[in-house]
Amino acid sequence: MDNQNNNLQELEGLRDQVTEFKKRMEQQEIVNHQLLKIAMNKHISWIKFMNTWTGPIALVLSPLFIFCLRELGCSWIPIIFIILVLIGETVFNIWNVSTISNKHLAAQDIISVQQRLTAYKRREKLQTYIECPLILLLGGWFIFDIYNYINIPVIKLIVGLLLGSFIIFFILFREIRSLNKAIKVIDEFNRS
């Protein structure tokens, strides 16, 4: 009888320990999800800011660019073309960023968040592959157009275009690196 009471007490003690263990595991899972969200928001907030505001700011500044290009002697065709590309890029970037909004990232399903980020990255690469030839074509067109009008040394034009291209590619590669880090954080979380 005494042995049965000891066994029942041990069983009750084990049940209490299992209950306490389950509570701690639930709390640990909540903390892990919160840490994951903080890490993802850290990497993604810069991307969202850049893609949401750079296009509209460039559109607001476009009259200044138009004035400068017209003063340099550039014809209207490349100016109109670049403004149309800028409008298209702005609309695309705002739409693309809306696919990784906070409500999507707050979801508890980590796999769907990772799929959204991967799809976002794929669309950004596609956009880059489309825009790079357009930028090179426009750069050549501007060099030809402006050089024929005012005879600015070609070296200065090429240096200016290369500097602008470097800044654009720096921002793009930083964005892709941030996306890769966010996806890596999710991968590490899934493995643990």
N, C-alpha and C positions, 0 to 999 in steps of 0.2 A: 504494500500500500504506500509505504513511505517512498519506495522507488518510483511508483507511478506519479506521485506528487512532484518529485524532483524532475521527472521527464516532462510533465505538464508545464512546470515552471521554466524549464529550459526551452520548451517549444514556444511558450509565450514570449520569452526573451528574444528568441530568434525571429519571431513574427515582428516584434517591435523594431529589431535591428533592420529587417527587410523593409519595413515601412519607412523608417528613417533614411535608409539608403535610396529608396525610390524618390523621396522628397528631394534629397540632395541631387540626384541625377536630373530631375526635372528643372531644378534651379540652375544647374550647370548648363543644361541645354538652352535655357533662356539666356544665360550670360553669353554663351557661344554665339547665338543668333544676334544678340545685340552687338557683340564685337565684330561679327561679320558685316553687319549693316554699317557700322562706323567705318570700317576699313574700305568697304565699297564706296560709300559716299565720299570719302576722302579722295579716292582716285577718280571718281566720276564727276564730282562737282565742277572741277576745272574744265572738263570736256563740255559739260552742259553750258557753262558760262560762255566759253569761247564760241561754240556753235550757235548759241542763241543771240549773242550781241554783236559779233564781228560783222556779220552781213548787214544788219540794219545800220550800224555805224558807218560802214563803207558806203551804203546807199545815201545816207545823210551827207557824207563828204563828197559824193560823186559830182555835184556841181563844181566844186573846187578842182577836182581832177579834170573835168571837161574843160574848164577855163584854161588850166595849165596846158593841156594837150592841144587845144585850139591855138593858144599863143605860140606853141612850138611849131605849129603848122601841120598838125595831124588832120587828116580828112575825117569826115563824119562817119564813114562806114565802120572803121574799127572801133570808134568810140561807142556807137550804137550797139555794136556786137558785144563789146565788153560789158556794157550796162545790162544788156539782156542776159548774159551769162551770170552776172552778179545777182540779178533778181532771181534767176532760176536757182542759183546756189543758195541764196538766202532762204527761199521757200523750202528747198530740199533739206537744208540743215535744221530748220525749225521743225519740220515734220519728223526728221530722223531723231532729233533729240526727244520729241514727244513720245517716241517708242520706248525710251528708257526713263520715263518720269518717275518721281518718287513713289507714286502709288504702285508702279510695276516692281520697283526695287524693294518695296516693303513687304512683298508677298512672302509667305513662309516657304513656298516651293522654290528651293535654291536652284534646281535644275532648270526651271523655266527662266529664272533670272539670268543664268549662264547662257541659255539659248538666245535670249534677247540681246545680251551683250555681244555674243558672237555674230548674230545677224546684223547688229549695228556696225560692228567692225567690218563685216563683209561689204555693207553698203558704202561705208566710208572709203574703202579701197577702190570699189568700182567708180565712185565719184572721182577719186584721184586719177584713176586710169583714163577717165574721159577728159578731165580738165587739163592734165599735163600736155597732151598734144595741142589743145586749144591755146594754152598759155605760150607754148613755143611758137605756134603759128602767129599769134598776136604780137609776140615780141619781135619776130622777124618783120612783120608788117609795120610795126611802129618804127623800127630802125630804118627800114626802107623809106617810109613816108616822111619821117622827120629829117633824115639825112638829105633827102632830095630837096627839101624846102629851105633849111637854114644851114646846112653844112656843119652841123655839130660833129666833132670827131667821133667816129664809130666806137672807139675804145670806151669813151665815157658812157655811151648808150648801152654798150654790152655790160660794162661794170654795173651800171644801175639796174639792168634787168637781172643780172646774176645775183646782186645783193637782194633784190626783191624776191627772187626765186628761193634764195637761201632762207630768208625769213619765213616764207610760206612753208617750205619743207621742214624747217625746224619745228614749227607749230604742229604740223601734221605728224611728224615722227614722235613728238612728245605726247600727242593725243593717243597714238597707237600704243606707245609704251604704257600709258596709264590704263588703257583698256586691257592690255595683256596682264598688267599687275592685278587688276580687279578680277579677271578671269582666273588667274593663278590663285588668288585668295580663296575663291569659291572652290577650286579644285582641291586645295589643301584642306579646306573645311570638310569637303565630301569624303576625303580619305580618312580623316580622323574620326 
